[in-house]
Amino acid sequence: MTTTTTETATGTITAAPVLEASGVTMRFGGLTAVRDVDLTVREGEIVGLIGPNGAGKTTFFNCLTGLYVPTEGQVSYKGTVLPPKPHLVTQAGIARTFQNIRLFSNMTVLENVLVGRHTRTKEGLWSALLRGPGFKRAEAASRERAMELLEFVGLGKKADHLARNLPYGEQRKLEIARALASDPGLLLLDEPTAGMNQSETRTTEELVFAIRDRGIAVLVIEHDMKFIFKLCDRVAVLVQGEKLVEGTSEVVQGDERVVAAYLGTPYEGAPGAEEAAEVEAAEVAAEAEAAVAGAEESATEDAVTETADEAAEEAADEAPEATDEAADEAPEATDEAADDAADEAPEADDTPADAAPAADADSTTEGDSK
């Protein structure tokens, strides 16, 4: 792994890269949402990723975390190329939050954080079923770690509250705590202050600094420029899928192309508005397709279960009917058999009676002739 020397106001710091994205490109059909983006995040850094709506920021995040498989390029964490599987990316040491809060609303605050511990626990199915001493120790350790993180983000007193009952700002904190539960070396935050007031934004800023102080590098997407420029060591700007510029807050704020991109003023070589709209539509379509695929898979499983249940119900309904029919048919069969026997009995009795006189007549005739 290579190290990079960075000049700061306090001196020279040599830090190893935590994240290295090289030539990341993401296409949806013929549309390119992210084009040949390089980005490095080093140990102890807070790096910002900004850009207008539809610039490809969240798509780039999805490529980094395995939700999308990049069309081209690769992503490495501490020198190891990451597999395009979200749970393996998390296991490697990268955690993230989402632009739209994704909590388990009907679970408690503590339970939500415990979910984030699943990649760091080694207990399996049998251990959970048998609930032996090893499982109980692991469970106690997970609860202790979860409570520590809730105290860290300021939610320790609300551990038993349902997640859905938390105010919006605290739900954001809970999502960060759940991400930290996987003990990441890099935390990706997707618009952590969206919808917050100034007080909540300042609290989030302090929280991000505290996370960095724990030795966790941070990559953050944000539209609040005041927040991002005050928070970050470096800022990269994406415009319609391409990295326009990267540098310190002063460098980025002084770049005329960045100002033009945010004001909507075209600069030389800028993609057209129609292309930007197509890229944004493609991203939405890709997310919709993924949602539909998940819904279809769930519907198929429900249909199989429902068919099995219906078959069982029909069998249960038909069983009494078959029993009743058999019961109804049994007397009829008995009566028919009795009637047939009764009809055949006189015929059997009459046959010998009719045959006897004939036999006598024959014998008499034979006697007379003699």
PyMOL commands that set and color helices and strands:
alter all, ss='L'
color gray80, all
select helices_A, chain A and resi 57-64+86-92+109-115+118-120+125-130+133-153+156-158+163-165+168-180+198-213+225-231+249-253+256-263+273-369
alter helices_A, ss='H'
color red, helices_A
select strands_A, chain A and resi 4-8+11-15+17-28+31-42+46-50+72-77+80-81+94-96+186-190+217-221+234-239+242-247
alter strands_A, ss='S'
color yellow, strands_A
deselect
rebuild
show_as cartoon
